[in-house]
């Protein structure tokens, strides 16, 4: 009985070592996405860039990271990212269909990322043929003939009677006759057709706290810091002594400096400078201080 117990203990220890050895032997890294993709459009290419920092410090080159995209119960595909700078990798992805796509970056370790909402490809309708409207020719011809006829009759009587009134009516009829030749009365008129324009992808309307939660994952904060507000067992957190941020809160000024340039706050900090923008920092502060 005791020997069986010792065997089980030994197997548990071996299993623990099998899990722990890769972590302490260089098998973990902080994966930091450049710009968090929140939305995309099916059929249109999306570029994803990220940095791999071994132990959260050293940019690691020579990798062939794989990004796996999954639409639950529908489809899965993967792309291989290429290195374009030391420790920095990019990949171009085109989603084949709309949906809430989950994705994971595999580099040293598997790091799931926040889902991307992919909108359907916009449908552009073909322009319809313009319609042509032409004024009825008989009416113009009748007006023209009558005007010329009255002008001739008026000219005859004006010559005979020398009447100014007759001369005026003759001139008026002649003017109407000549005006009928002005372009526009029988020139085809083309009506402008409304061509439907492509509708852009729906912009994200997530809150600042939700954006901060997603950045907490995508920027690699969760790799070192435990935070129970990121509710998922799929994310890996390495217990390397970094503080648990579940119930942590601090002033915006202090957190801003810490996130902007960690070494300026603590010279011997293990926290890397992630090159965060002010918008990203403000969103992370909102998430960290949220209840």
N, C-alpha and C positions, 0 to 999 in steps of 0.2 A: 504493500500500500504506500509506504514511504518512498520507495524507489519510483513508483508511478508519479507521485507528487513531485519529486525532484526532476523527473523527465519533463513534466509539464512546465515547471519553473524554468528549466534550461531552454526549452523551446520558446517560451515567452521572451526570455532575455535575448536569444538569437534574433527573434523577430524584431525586437526593439532596436537591436544593433543594426539590422538590415535597413530599418527606416531611418535611423539617426546618422549612419555613416555617410550617405550621400549629402546630407545637409552640412555636416562639418567638414566634408572633404571637397567642398566646392560645388555641390549639386544644387544650390539654390541661388536665385538672383531676383533682383527687383526689376520688373518690366514696367516701363513708363511710356504710355501712349502720348504722342505729341499733341494732337488735337482730338478730343473725344468725339467720335462720330455718334450723333444722336439720331439723325434721320438720313435717309438715302432714297434714291429713286431706282426702281427696277430698270435694268437695261442701260443704266448710265454708270460709267466707271467711278469708283471711289478709291482714293489713295489713303492708305493707313501707314503711318510711320511710328516707330517706337524705338526705345533704347533699352538695351539689356545691360544691367549693372550687376556684375557678380559680387555677392555679399553686400549689395547696395552701394558699392564704391567704384569698382573697376569696370569701365566699358569693355565688353567682351566681344572680340572679333572672331571671324572664322566659323560662325554658326550658320545653320540653314534652318531658321525658325519656320515652323508650319503654323498657319492660321486656319483653324477649322470652323466653318460656318454651318449652323444647323437650324433648320426650320422644323420644329418638333412635329413628328408624324408625317412630314411631307418630303423633305429633301436635305441632303448634306453634301458639301463639297469643301475642298481645301485649296489653299494657295501657299506657295513658298515665298517667303520674304527674302529680298536680296540686300546685301550690305552696301551702303553708299557712303559710309563714314565709319570710323572706328567705333564699333559697338552700336551703331545705328542702322536700322533696317527699314525698308519700305516694301509695300506690296500693293498692287492694284487689283481691286476686286469688282466684279460686276454681278449684282444679284439677279438671278433669273426670274424671280417673281416677288410679289409683295408679301408682307408678313412681318412678324416680330422675330427677327433672326438673332439667335444666340451665337456667340463666338468665343473661341479660346485660343490664346497664343501659347504655343509649345516651344519653350527655349529654356533648357535646364530643367524646368518644371512646367506643369500645365497651369496657366493662369486664366481663369474665365473672366470675361469682360462684360460690362453692361450691355444689354440687348440693343439692337439697332432697329428702329421702326422704318421699314422699307415701304414706300408708297408705290402704287401701280404706275406703270409707264403712261405718260400723258398721251391721249389720243387726239391727233390733229386731223380735222376734217378737210377733205380736198375742197379747194375753192369752187363754188358753183359758177356756171357759165353766166356772163352778164346778159341781162335782158335788154332788148332794143325796142324803143318806142318811136314810131314814126307818125308824124301828123298826116291825117288823111289827105292825099293829093287832090281829089276832086274839089274839096272846099277851097283850097288855095287857087286852083285853076279857075274856078267860077268867079272868085273875087277879082282875080287878075283880068279876066275877059270883060267882066262888067265895068271895071274901072277904066280899062282902055276904051271900051265902047262909049261910055259916058263922056270920057275926055274928048274923043273924036267928034261926038255930037255937039258937045259944048264948044269946041273950037270952031265948028262950022257956024253955029249961031253967033258966037262972039265976033267972028269975022264979018258976018252980015250986019249985026246990030251995033257993034262997037260997045256993047254993054259991059261995064266993069263987073257987075255981079256975075254975069255969065262967064267972064274971063276968070273970076275967082273960083267959081265952081269947077271950071275946066282944069285949072291948076291943081285944085284939091284932088280931083279924080286921077289926074296924071301922077300926083305924088303917091297916092294909095297903090296905083298900079306898079310904079317903080319900087315901092317898099316891099312888095310881095316877092321881089327877087333877092332881098337881103338874106344872106345865109343864116340859118337857124330855124326858119319856119318849117323846113322839111328835112333838116339834118337829123340823123338818128341820135336819140338821147340815150346815154348809157347810165343805168342806175348802179350806184356803188353797192357792191355786195359785201356783207359782213362776213369775214373769214374768222371762224373760231380760232382762238389762240390757245397754245398749250398752257395748261394750268400747272403752276409750280408745285413742288412737293409741299405738303403741309408742314409748317414750321413747328418746332417743338414748343410746347407750352408748359414744360415742367417747372416746378418751383425752384427757387435758389437752393433750398435745403436738399431737394432731390438731385439737383445737378451736383451739389457737393458730395452727396453719397456716391454718385456714379464716378466722380473724379477721385474719391477716396480709393476706389477699386482700380480705376484705369491708370492712375498715377503711381500705383504700387504701394500706397500708404498701408494698405491692409496686409501686405507681406510682412511688415514688421510690427504693426500696431493692432492689437485686438480692439474690436469695437462691436458690441452686440447689436448696434443699430443697423449694421449690415447683416440682415437676417438671411443667412444661407450657409449651409455646411460645406458648400463646394469650394469656397475660397480658403486658401492655405495661408496660415499665419505662422511665421517662424518665431518661436520664443527666444529672442536674442537680447532680452532685457529692456526693450523699448516699452514705454509706459502704455498701460491700458487706457484707451480713450473713451470707453463706454460711458463713464460718468464724469469725464473731464470737461472743464470749462475754464476759460481765461478771457482777459480783455482782448478786444479786437486789435488793439495796438500791439500787444505782446505776441499774439498769434501771427499777425501780419509780418512782423520782423522775423519770427521763427520760420515761417514758410517762405519768405522772400529770400533770406540768406541765413541759413541755420548757423554757419560758422561765425557770423557776426554777433550772435547771441551767446554761443558757447564754442570756444575755439577747438575743443577736443570732441565735438559732437560726432556721432557716427551717422547722423542723418545727412543724406546727400542733398545738394542743391538741384532741384528738379526743373529749374527755369520756368516757374509758374508765372502766368500772367496775372494782372491785378484782378481780372474777372474771376479767374480760377481760384485765386487766394480767397476772395470774398465769399465765394460759394463754399469752399472748404471750411472757412470760419463759421459760416451759418450752420453747416452740418455738424461740425464738432461741438458747437455750443447748443445745438438743438436738444430738446428733451424727449 
